[in-house]
């Protein structure tokens, strides 16, 4: 018997229009359904009448033939019986978090930078701490620490970050060699990434990166005038003419993986044009991140949301045009893997900062993620202590969906896991309280990603 009297429609399904499509997302299963006009209306009424299918269908008896109404009702019933719609929450997912161990480190190998980007959250690479470069000794201790703390994981992740990590490339090389040696000794496989502004990226460095299967994240904000407005060299000059050739050569060398990452600020109302510009340069894997967090002249504010959300719709049209032309563009924020979805732990807790992922500074200090470096209340210890703060680790381990009143009722909850801890903190001074501005942008991106995924399946 079809029984949905107590179903929580507000939090467990998302019914929406996106351009010409009518879409139903079943939140708990992740199933996505493309509806016709009648199906959309019936689900609307089902929500209105709180699960009474008879009333939901009967309301259209004067508008549609009975045969058509019954066909639509039976189709909906069939989806429900198959567990593809109106599914229930899976309880107790948070218990999975108690078993998580560390599997990834971000190594801030340089608290120095050769650029002075205007919106830099890291204070031009210093993270409001001491300037300096990581030593080989600290790098090796970091690898040993990761191996010791990663019980249950064979695949381990290390990201070289800064500041600008290429200012310390010789130490990066030695850390990679050491990690590979220790990996063979302990039966672990290390996967590496390196985030760089590309100013110092040479053929020799790219040979090292490719020889060691290191994924790279490269920074470019798009059009020359946009990039050079904020991504400045230390002498105040723009960086576009230096970094684009280096990025182009890096991509041509066929690295194991790459992303070109841009940032849009509140004074760039046409960031879809920057995505288009990068695609025209032959960049196939890219992202365009909003400046978020604490209020400043760059971060997106609530009053900016109308134009930001409208721009995401323009971006969706652009990406759809590439899909139709069979032009490969992998846009990070729209790449949600809608068929499989994230693992259960990520679905309820987000990125894993403070639990599965930590950051090490040049001095060996430990923080939950790179955005928290220099914040004393999130200091977790030092490599020399051979232990980390259980209190802070527990703070992040318990910062999951089931402990967030705003998130547990949100249809987008399993795509973001409660949002970025750091965005929440810098916006609200509380890692638990969601950054509502980031939430609105995330929801729009999810709706757009679903829309694009449906079009891909229809081609």
Secondary structure, DSSP 8 states (H G I E B T S, - for coil): ----TT--HHHHEEEEEETTEEEEEETTT--EEEE-HHHHHHHHHHHHTTT-HHHHHHTTTTTS-HHHHHHHHHHHHHHHHTTSSS----TTGGGGGGG----EEEEEEEE--SB--TT-TTTTTTTTS--EE--HHHHHHHHHHHHHH-TT-SEEEEEEEES-GGGGHHHHHHHHHHHHHHHHHHT-EEEEEEEE-STT--HHHHHHHHHTTEEEEEE--SSHHHHHHH-BBTTS-B-HHHHHHHHHHHHHT--S-EEEEEEE-TT-TTHHHHHHHHHHTT--EEEEEE--SS-SSSS--GGGHHHHHHHHHHHHHHHHHHHHTT---EEGGG---TTT---HHHHHHTT-BTTTEEEE-TT-EEESSGGGTT-GGGEEEEGGGT---HHHHHHHHT-SGGG-HHHHT-TTHHHHTT--HHHHHHHHS-SSS--HHHHHHHHHHHHHHHHHHHHHHH-
